[in-house]
Amino acid sequence: MRKKSRWSSLTPLRINECNSVMTSGRAVHFLLFVISCGVCALPIVKFEYHNHAQLTSVMTSLTNMYPDTSHIYSIGKSVQGRDLWAVAVAGKKPHGRIIGRPEAKYVGNMHGNEAVGREVLLHLIEYLLKEYRGGNPQIRKLMDTTRIHIMPSMNPDGFEVSKQRCRGVDLRANSNGYDLNRNFPDYFEPTVDPIQPETKAVVDWIHGNKFVLSANFHGGALVANYPYDTGQPGTERPMDTAYHQSPDDDVFRFLAKTYSKAHPRMHLVQENICSPNTDTGFVDGITNGADWYSVAGGMQDFNYIFGGCMEITVEMSCCKYPAASELRAYWEENRSPMLEFLKQANRGVKGQVFNTDNRPIEGASVSIVELKSPHPQFTTSLGEYWKILLPGSYTLLVSKYGYATSNQKFTIHHDSPDPVVLNISLFSANVNQHVENVTDWTPSTAVVCKQARETVVVVTMFSLFIQVGLVGSVSRVT
């Protein structure tokens, strides 16, 4: 198949205009035209590795070029004082929340010597902004319905001292020598290492922003990995491996397959081609984390259990730090998977929870009865909730101390392109309650339920994190 020209998405008029300006030899006129039309602007992200100063410059330049659809901010600093930069992109109000709009995020370069994700995410930022301005309908729908946060490097200190080579585990840690993907509070095992500045910044970021969907990008394999990452309690580690199924296993498998199926090679991999003599096969290019090898203190499980965020880990290259000449190929084979994955943030059910005065209720517990999950989600300060689900019939359980609990059945249809919107109204305990659908109000029976024991455990653990300083000032994007 012939490679599409980068001008192919433009109208014939714009192509002719660009050609006439480019062949006129008038550099000043060309510059003015580029500034005015934007679509003809040359890419500023090159297929090369960017150190921290260069990464900062590129991200700042992109947000300056596209101020209406992007916003740069730092979630904190590394051990050595480097900013952990993120760019939020959206069709409207990229610098703040819009009620009901889901938030998704991508994180790269968690390990200093795994560099491909860092560069691919820089290209993704530019691609989204440029294509949105150029009128790409797929990108416009994505950015008009979702705010996307992209952090190319979680470990800038580690990257600064890393070298180009394919294998090895040295230089993956932060400058204090800690592996950041073993440093998060863990639901199944106590985390013994002191929490690192980079980890704490991400913990605060997760709790300050209700992310619905996430992926973090690594190197050293070619597979989409999903929770649980930590093995079942009582198994020996790290040698014993066994599938550790989460309550949302069907959704996680779907999300991982969404990425792998859109990748030209990943879904064809029936074994770990990067280490063929050491690992079992990856059917469809996906794996349960614990079934591959157990990871305690991982970011993926923390997102899911304590953030209510569906995160997978994408191993995108056998070579952790390949030659810069290979970056274009990695970008081209991961572009479609990245886009397809982000679309899933608008799948399932969402809504708001109100009291009888029509005021949003913050901190209400929201769960799906059929999943029997010990990990409920909690509504935002605006009463919002989101839950990614596959087609089927479900029961939404919403509870808050002092209110009668709501039990509401709903169905997600196979042919529905948008999430079900279910707004819940909670009444004081022992008072009949009702549920607001998208178009009307429907009475329902008030069911007063005792809080699940597991729910109390989750809240208690999060409170403990606050007490011991694992969760500090919240990084809320406003």
N, C-alpha and C positions, 0 to 999 in steps of 0.2 A: 504494500500500500504506500502510495506517495505521501510524504510528509506534508501536512497542511501548512501553507504559508502563514506567517504571523499576521499577514494583512487580510487573511481570508474572511475574518469575522466583520470586516469593515464594509460599509456600503461602497458601491462603485464610485460615488461622488467623492468620498473621503480618500479612496485609493488614488484617484486622479489628482486630488488636491495635494496629497502627500507627495506624489511623484513629481508634480510640477514644482513644488517648493524645494524638494531634495535635489532636483536637477538644475535648479536655477543658480546654484552656487552662492546664494545670498545667505550666509550663515545667520545674520541677525534676523532676517525674515523667517528663517526656519525655526530659530529659537522661539520667536514670538508665536509662531504657529503651533509649535509643540505645547507651549504654555497654554494657549487658548483652547486647543482641541483636546489635549490630554491623551487621546486615543493613540496618536502617532508617537508618543514619547518612547524613547529608547529604554530598554530595561536597565535598571541600575544595579540589580543583583547579578553578579557574575558567577560563573561556575568555577569558583575557587574557594579556598578556606579563608574565613574572616576571623581575625583575632578579636579580642573584646572591644578594642577601640574602633575597629572597622565595623563590627556588628552593631555597635551603638550608633555609629554614623549612618549606616544603611537604614536601620530601623527608624531613626529620627527623620532622615530624608524622605522615606516613604510616607510617614504620617504627615509631613509638611506638604507633600505633593497631593495627598488625598485627605485633607482635613475634615471633610464632611462624613467620611466613612471609616475613619480610623482614629485610634487614640493610643498613645504610648504611655506606659506607666511602669514603675518598678515595684515589685512585691516585697523587696527587701534587699539585703546585701549578702555577699559571700563572706567567708572567713577573712579574706584579704581585702574586703571592702568594695568588690565589684558589684554593680547593680544587676539584679535579676530582672531583666527587661521582659515585658510582655506587651503585645499589641492587641487591642480589641478591635475587631472589624465588624461592621453592621451597616445595613442600608440606611438606618436612621438611629440617631442618638447612640453612637458607639461608646461614648463616655459614661453612659448610665443605663439603668434598668428601664425596661418597658414592661408593664404588668402583663404577665402571661407568656412573655417571650423567653424561650429556654436559653440557657447559657451552656456552651460547650468549650472545651479547651484541648490544646495539644501542647505537650512538653517534650523537649528534646535534650540530648547531651547530658542526661543525668549522670552518666559515667564519662569522665573526662576524655577517655580514649575512644569513645564511640561517637564518631563525629558526623556521620552521614545525616542523621536526623536534624542536627543543628542547621546544616546548609539547606536541606530540603524544605524545612519550615520557613526559612527566609524567602525562598522562592514561592512558597505557598502564599505568604503575606502579599507579595507583589502581584501574584497571579490573581488573587481574589479582588484586590483593589482595582487593578487594571481592567479585568474582565467585567466587573460591576459597572465601571464608568463606560466601558465599551458597549454595554447593553446585552451581554450574554444572558439569555433568559434563565439558564440553570443557576448561574451564580447570583442573579438578581433574586430569584425565589429563595435561595439558601440564605443570603444575607438579609433579606427582608423579613425572614421568619426566625432567625437565630443570631445571637451575638456570639462570635467566635473569638476566644482568647488564645493567642499563640505565643509561647515562651520558647524560643529556640535553644536556650542554654540554661539548665538548672545548676550546672557545675562549671562556671566560667574559669575558676581557678585551676581545675583539673585539666581543662582543655589547653590552657596556656602553656602547660609543661608537657603535653602529650606529643608523641611523634607518630609519623605515618608508618603504621605496620598493622598487619591483619589480626594477629593473635596476642594473647597475654592479658593478665588481669592487673598488672601494675599500672599506675597512673589513672586508674578508674575512679579512685577515691577523691574526696575533697582535700584541701590543703592540710587538714588535721589528720588525714589518714583514715577517714571513715567512709565506708561504702554507704552512700545515701539511700540505696535501695534495700538496706537492712536497718534503717535508722528511724522508721516511723513507728508510732505506737501500734501494737499488734493485739488483736482480739483474742488470739489463741495462745500466744506466748508472751511473757514479759520482755520488753526491750531493755537490755542492760546498758547499752552504750549511751553516753550523754547525747541528747538531741543537738544536732548541728544547726548553725544559723540558716543554712539553705533549707533544711528539713522544716524547721520551725516556720520559716517564711511561707512555705507551701502549705503547711498545716493551717496557718492563719488565713491564707488565700482561699483554701477550700471551705473553711467555716465562715468566711466573710462573704462568699459568693456561692449561691446555690447552683453549682454545676450539675447538669443532668447527664452529660456524656463526656467522655475523655479518652485519650490515648496517649501513651508515652512511648517514645521511640528509642530503640536500642540497636546494637549491632552484635554480630557474632553468630547469628542464625537467620533462618528465613521462615518465620512462623508468626501467627497471631495467637497470643497467649491470654488466657482469661482466668478469673478467680474460681476457686480460692487458690492463692499462691502458697499459703501455709498448709502443711500437711495436717492430717487429722491428729488431734491431741493423742499423745501416747506413742506415736510412731517414732522410730529412730531416724535421726537426721545426720547427714544429708543423703545417705545412701538409699534408704527405703523410700520408695515412691508409690503413691496410690492416689487414684482419682478422688479429689475432695470436692464434692458437688455443693454448690451454693443454692439457695432457694430460687435464684433467678438463672439457673443453669441453662434453660432453653433460650432465654434472651441473650445470655452471654455467648452461647454457641452461634446464635444467629448473627450477633454483632461481629464476632471473629470471622465468620464465614463471609459476611458482607465485605470485609476488608480483603480477605484472601481470594475470594472469587473475582473481585475486580482487579486483582494483581495478575499480570501476565504469567508469572511463574509460581507464586506462592501456593496457589490451590492445586498445582500439579505435583507438589512435593509430598511424597508418601513416606519419606524418611528425612532425618536431619542430614541434608546434603553437606552441611558444613562440618559435621563430625560423624560421618557414616558408621564408624566402628564403635561409637560410644552410646548412641541414643536409639530409642525405638522410633518407629515411624510417626509422622504427623499426617494423619488422614485429613484430606481437604486443606492441608496447610495450617491447621489449628491445633492447639493443645490446652488442656487444663494445666494450670501452673504447677500444682502439687504432683500431678501425674508425670510431669517432666522432671522437676526436682523442686523440693520444698524451699520456699523463701519466707523466712520470718522477718517482720519489720518492713515489708515491701509497701511501696506507694499505692500499688494497684488495690490491694485489699483494704488499705486505709480509706481510699476514696469511696469504695463500695460500702464498707461497714459503718464508718463514722461520718461520711459526707453524703451518703445517699446518691453517689455518682457512679454511673456504670462506666468503669475504666477497663480497657484492655492494654496489654503491652505488645507492641509490634517490634519484632526483631526483623530489621529490614535489609540486612546485608551480612554475608558470611564474613567479609573483611570489615573489621571494626573501624579502621581509619585508612581507607583506600586512597589511591592517587586522585588528585583533583580532576584529572581527565575523565574519571568515571562518574563524576557527580551528575552530569547531564542525564546519563542513563538511569541513575537512581531516581532522579526527579521525574522523569517521564514515566517510569513504571509505577510510581507511588502516587502520582497526581490524581488519577481516577479513584483509586481506593480511598484516599483521604477525603475526597468530595462525597463519595457514596456513604462513607461512614458518618460524616457530619449530618447528612440528611436524616439519620435515624433519631436525632434529638427531638423530632416532631412526630414521633410514633407513640401510640399508647393512650394515656389519659392525662389530663391536666385540669386545673381549676383553682378556685379560691375557697377558703373557709371563712365564714362570717358569723357574727353573733346576731342577736335579734335586732340590734340597732344598725345592722348592715355595716358594721365595722369589722375589718379583717382580724382574724385571730392568729397570733403568732405562736409557734411552738406546739400546735396541735399535732398529735401523732397520726400519721397516715400510712395504712398498710393494705395489702391485698390478702383477704382471708384465705384464699385457696393456696397461697404460697407458703403459709405457716412460717413466715420469716421472723427470726429474732432481731432483725435490723429494720425497724420502722423508719420512715422519713418524717421530718418535722417541717411544718409550714414556715415560710419566711415572714418577715415583718409585715408584708403585704398580704399575708394569708395564702400565699401561692404554694402549690405542690405540682410535681410532675412525676410520672411513672412510665417508663418505657415498657411496653407489653406487646406480645404477639397477638394476632387475632384469636378471639375466644370470648367466653362469658366469665365475668369476674364479680366479686363483691368488694366494694371499697369500704374499709373500716376507718372511721375518723373519731378520735377521742381527745378530750382535754379535761383536766381536772376541773370540776365544778359544772360540767356540761353533760347532758345526756349524749350517749355515744350514737353515732350515725352508722347504719348498715345500708349501703345502697348498691343494688345490682346494676350492671351495665354490660354492654356487648361491644366488642371491637370487631368490625366486619373486615373481611379479606380485601374488599375493593375500596376501602376508605382511605383517601390520600392524606387525611388530616387526623390529628388526635381527637378523641372524644373529649368534650369540655363538660365537666361536671362540677358545678359550684355547690358547696354544702353550707347549709345554715344550721348552726348548733344552738339549741335552746338550753336554758338552765336545767339541771338535773331534775328528772321526773316530770318534765314538760314535753308534750308532743312536739316533734320536730318535723321539718320538711326539707326537701332538697330541690335546688334550682337547677333545672336542665338548661341547655343552651337557649331554648325558646320559651319555656314555661316553668311553672312551679308544680311539683308533684308531691303529694303527701306521702310520707313513709312512716313506718312504725319505729318508735324510739326504743332502742335496745340498750339498756344500761349494762355495760360489761365492766368487769374488773380488769384493771390494767394487767397485761401479760407480764409474767415474772421476768421474761427476757428483756422486755422493754425497760423495766426498771434498771436492769443490769447495764444496758447500753448507756442510759442517762447517767448512771452512777459513775461509769468508767470515764465518760466525757467530763463530768464534774471533777473527777480525780485529776485528769490531765490539766485542767485549769488550776487546781490547787498546787500542783507540783511545778507549774510553769511551762508545761508542754504546749499549752495554747495561750498565747499572749494577746497583744493588741491585734484586732481583727483587720485584715487587709480587704476592705470592702471597696469595690470600684464604684465611684459615684459620679 
